[in-house]
Amino acid sequence: MTSPAHPRRRVLGGLLATGAFTLAGGTASASASATARTGDTSRPTVVLVHGVFADASGWNDTIVRLQKAGFPVIAPANPLRDLAGDSAYVSSVVDTVPGPVILVGHSYGGEVITNAGRGHTNVKALVYVGAFAPDEGESALQLASKFPGSMLPDALLTRPFPLPDGTPGGIDGYIDPAKFHDVFAQDLPHSVTRLMAATQRPGSVGGLGAGSGVPAWRSLPSWYVIPTADRVIPPAAQRFMAERAGSTTVEVKGASHVVMMSHPEAVVRQILAAHRATR
């Protein structure tokens, strides 16, 4: 005698049988798309793109404040493999949003939104947070060394990784855990930065050295948050990029590279300013 199917299994089986969920090319294509099409578009969706040595959880305090203010938020996992692929991935996320979008990038994530923002009529603004805002042909590594003051080169560790075809050749960059606090997030408690160092996501050195494409900031308004005690991207470099892009800029005195974690309110104010100016 067979036992009756579990209720959840019966529901799932019924959905599959009736076509409520379909799989096309390995992606779910029914209810999620319907939700996106009928979603509330009265406020822009804020897409938060993290950089290297971090992950999307670095935006948590920013997300809480934005959601409380009524903004839909997406904080995708940046692949951190190569600039073209990372930008294409974030661009594909934007493709799924039916209404206006504000793109926000931290660190290398700024380089990604500079490229992912092109070609989308619904992207209304770019917000750079302790970030790279490259011009065409520039790379993150090039911009980081344009002005003195970065402590990152002396703190990097590298590990090889196989390329997609299985051959060797990839090199990932990490921050030495012993130096992580002082280089990356000196205004956060050691108890927090120890966890961040252990869970950091590396970035492909090849991706960090790749030249950027035509920048979206040439055709889109931009805002910038400059942490004045940034030890990864020198504040002078950020001021240079912000001025070149014509960004509306705010400086957060004494803030580290992870200003969105130590001063999330300052980041949210810039996002809200971008919304007010472009709605």
C-alpha positions in Angstrom: 0.0 0.0 0.0 1.5 3.3 -1.0 1.2 6.4 1.2 -0.5 9.5 -0.2 1.7 12.1 -1.8 2.8 15.0 0.4 0.5 18.0 0.0 3.3 20.2 -1.2 4.3 17.6 -3.8 0.7 17.4 -5.0 0.6 21.2 -5.4 3.9 21.3 -7.2 2.9 18.4 -9.5 -0.3 20.1 -10.3 1.5 23.3 -11.2 3.9 21.5 -13.5 1.1 19.5 -15.1 -1.0 22.6 -15.9 1.9 24.6 -17.2 1.8 27.2 -14.5 5.6 26.8 -14.3 7.4 26.1 -17.6 11.1 25.7 -18.1 12.5 27.2 -21.3 16.2 27.1 -21.9 16.7 26.2 -18.2 15.0 29.3 -16.8 11.6 29.6 -15.1 9.4 31.7 -17.4 5.9 32.0 -16.0 4.9 33.4 -12.7 8.1 35.4 -12.0 7.8 37.2 -15.4 4.1 37.9 -14.7 5.0 39.4 -11.4 7.6 41.6 -13.0 5.1 42.8 -15.7 2.5 43.7 -13.1 4.8 45.1 -10.5 4.5 48.5 -8.9 6.5 51.0 -11.0 5.6 54.1 -9.0 9.1 54.2 -7.7 12.3 53.1 -9.5 13.8 49.8 -8.8 17.3 50.3 -7.2 19.8 47.8 -8.5 22.8 47.6 -6.2 26.0 46.1 -7.6 28.8 45.1 -5.3 32.4 45.0 -6.1 35.4 42.8 -5.5 36.3 41.4 -2.1 32.7 41.8 -1.1 29.2 40.4 -1.8 25.7 41.7 -2.0 25.2 41.5 1.8 27.4 44.6 2.1 24.3 46.5 0.9 22.0 45.2 3.7 21.8 48.4 5.7 21.2 50.4 2.5 18.5 47.9 1.4 16.6 48.2 4.7 16.4 52.0 4.4 15.4 51.9 0.8 12.7 49.3 1.4 11.4 51.3 4.3 11.1 54.3 2.0 9.1 52.2 -0.5 11.7 51.4 -3.1 11.9 48.0 -4.8 15.5 46.7 -4.5 17.6 44.1 -6.3 21.1 43.3 -5.2 22.4 40.7 -7.7 25.5 38.6 -7.2 28.1 40.2 -9.4 30.0 37.3 -11.1 33.4 39.0 -10.8 34.9 37.0 -13.7 35.4 39.5 -16.5 34.2 43.0 -17.1 32.3 42.3 -20.3 30.5 39.2 -18.8 29.8 40.9 -15.5 28.3 43.9 -17.2 26.2 41.7 -19.5 24.9 39.9 -16.5 23.8 43.0 -14.7 22.4 44.3 -18.0 20.3 41.2 -18.2 18.9 41.9 -14.7 17.9 45.4 -15.8 16.1 43.8 -18.8 13.7 42.1 -16.3 12.7 45.3 -14.6 9.5 46.8 -16.2 9.8 50.3 -14.8 12.5 52.9 -14.1 15.9 51.8 -12.6 18.6 53.5 -10.6 21.9 51.7 -11.0 24.2 51.9 -7.9 27.7 50.5 -8.0 30.4 50.1 -5.3 34.1 49.8 -6.1 34.5 47.6 -9.2 30.7 47.6 -9.3 30.9 51.1 -10.5 32.8 49.9 -13.6 30.1 47.3 -14.2 27.2 49.9 -14.0 29.2 52.2 -16.3 28.9 49.5 -19.0 25.6 47.8 -18.0 23.7 51.1 -18.0 24.1 51.6 -21.8 21.2 50.9 -24.1 18.4 50.9 -21.4 15.8 53.6 -21.8 14.5 52.8 -18.3 17.9 53.5 -16.5 17.4 57.0 -15.1 20.6 57.5 -13.0 23.9 56.1 -12.0 25.1 56.3 -8.4 28.8 55.6 -7.7 29.7 54.6 -4.1 33.5 54.6 -3.5 33.6 53.4 -7.0 35.3 53.4 -10.4 33.7 55.5 -13.1 36.0 54.7 -16.0 36.1 56.3 -19.4 36.4 54.2 -22.6 39.5 52.1 -22.6 40.3 52.6 -18.9 40.6 49.7 -16.4 40.1 49.5 -12.7 43.8 48.7 -12.1 44.8 51.7 -14.2 42.5 54.1 -12.4 43.5 52.8 -8.9 47.1 53.6 -9.6 46.5 57.0 -11.3 46.8 58.8 -7.9 48.9 57.8 -4.9 47.3 56.5 -1.7 46.0 53.0 -2.3 47.1 50.3 0.2 45.6 47.5 -1.9 48.7 46.5 -4.0 50.6 45.5 -0.9 47.7 43.6 0.6 46.8 41.4 -2.4 47.1 37.6 -2.4 46.5 35.7 -5.7 45.3 32.2 -6.4 45.1 30.5 -9.8 41.8 29.2 -11.1 40.9 27.2 -14.3 39.3 29.0 -17.2 35.8 27.9 -18.4 37.4 25.4 -20.9 39.3 23.8 -18.0 42.7 25.1 -19.0 44.8 27.0 -16.5 45.3 30.7 -16.8 42.9 32.6 -14.5 44.2 34.5 -11.5 42.0 35.6 -8.6 42.9 38.5 -6.3 42.1 38.4 -2.6 42.9 40.8 0.3 45.2 39.2 2.8 42.9 38.5 5.8 45.6 39.9 8.2 45.4 43.3 6.4 41.7 43.3 5.5 40.5 45.5 8.3 43.1 48.2 7.8 42.9 48.3 4.0 39.2 47.7 3.3 37.1 48.6 6.2 39.0 50.3 9.0 35.9 52.0 10.4 34.1 48.8 11.1 34.6 46.5 14.1 37.2 43.8 13.9 34.5 41.2 14.7 32.8 42.2 11.5 35.8 42.5 9.2 37.1 39.1 10.3 33.9 37.6 8.8 34.1 39.8 5.8 37.7 38.7 5.1 36.8 35.0 5.5 33.9 35.2 3.1 35.3 37.7 0.6 34.6 37.0 -3.1 37.8 37.4 -5.2 38.0 39.2 -8.4 39.6 38.1 -11.6 42.8 40.0 -12.2 42.0 39.8 -15.9 38.6 41.4 -15.3 40.1 44.2 -13.2 42.6 44.9 -16.0 40.1 44.9 -18.8 39.4 48.2 -20.7 35.9 49.7 -20.2 33.5 50.4 -23.0 31.7 53.7 -23.8 30.6 55.0 -20.4 26.9 55.3 -19.6 27.7 58.5 -17.6 28.1 60.3 -20.9 24.4 60.1 -21.5 23.0 59.6 -18.0 23.1 61.8 -14.9 25.3 60.5 -12.1 25.8 60.9 -8.4 28.9 60.1 -6.4 29.6 59.2 -2.7 33.3 59.7 -1.9 34.6 58.2 1.3 37.5 60.5 2.3 39.5 57.8 4.1 39.2 55.2 1.3 42.4 53.1 1.3 41.5 51.1 -1.8 40.5 53.8 -4.4 42.2 57.0 -3.4 39.8 59.9 -2.8 41.7 62.0 -5.3 41.0 59.4 -8.0 37.3 59.4 -7.1 37.2 63.2 -7.3 38.8 63.1 -10.7 36.3 60.6 -12.0 33.3 62.4 -10.4 34.3 65.7 -11.9 34.9 64.2 -15.3 31.5 62.5 -15.3 29.7 65.7 -14.1 28.5 63.9 -11.0 26.7 65.4 -8.1 29.1 64.6 -5.3 29.0 64.2 -1.6 32.1 63.4 0.6 31.8 61.4 3.8 34.5 62.4 6.1 36.6 59.6 7.6 34.7 56.9 5.9 36.4 53.7 4.6 36.0 52.0 1.3 32.9 50.3 2.5 31.0 53.5 3.2 27.7 51.8 2.4 28.2 49.7 5.5 29.6 52.3 7.9 27.5 55.3 6.6 24.5 53.8 4.8 22.4 56.9 5.4 24.8 58.9 3.3 24.5 56.5 0.4 20.7 56.4 0.7 20.5 60.2 0.6 22.4 60.2 -2.7 20.1 57.6 -4.2 17.1 59.6 -3.1 18.6 62.7 -4.6 19.0 60.9 -7.9 15.4 59.8 -7.7 14.1 63.3 -7.0 16.1 64.7 -9.9 15.0 62.2 -12.5 11.4 61.3 -11.7 
